[in-house]
Amino acid sequence: MQSITINGSQRESVGKVATKALRNAGKVPCVLYGGDKPLHFSADEVSFKNLVYTANVYTATIELDGTNYHAILQDIQFHPVSDKILHVDFYQLFDDKLVTMNIPVRLVGTAPGVINGGSLRFAMRKLSVRALPADLPDFINADISKMRIGHKLYVTALASDKFTILHPENSVVVQVRTARTAIADQEEEEEGEEGEEGAEEGTEESSEASE
């Protein structure tokens, strides 16, 4: 999985006054959990742009006083009005410890059922998976190239030896359903055909009567 580097500085004070001063200076108070003890640090708010404001998922490499810590974003708080980042919690990663993350699902191919008028319902755009840090994927591919109307793709079809999907086996990731417009069009066509048949029968009866 790709990683975003965040250059931080350890915080000497964690009080409200110090925290407010950091935010006024354009920095975000952060805490790194998962190690021997929580590490309090701060980083420039712009450093989080590519980590937070994206549909992709990344790990983070936090540089603190010459030491690198590999982590994942655990929690983030935004200002209710301005949406500015107020606080970020990270969880430290270790090569031999399993970690849980929400990984985006990427659709691959075009469903024949959609081409034939069906509606694609993408129910689960992210899946919660558990794996070692080295085995965390950037995304999970879901092949829909053989899905016809009425077909469903379950999480079991996306299973991998490198990670465990933490959802019930009957969870539907994506399905192709009959679209209402397709039904309406079909009904109109059938009604049109019946009308044509009725007109033909009327024409035949008129011809016989004239004879």
Secondary structure, 3 states (H helix, E strand, C coil): CCEEEEEEEECCCCCHHHHHHHHHCCEEEEEEECCCCCEEEEEEHHHHHHHHCCCCCCEEEEEECCEEEEEEEEEEEECCCCCCEEEEEEEECCCCCCEEEEEEEEEECCCHHHHCCEEEEECCCEEEEEECHHHCCCCEEEECCCCCCCCEEEHHHHCCCCCEECCCCCCEEEEEEECHHHHHHHHHHHHHHHHHHHHHHHHHHHHHHHC
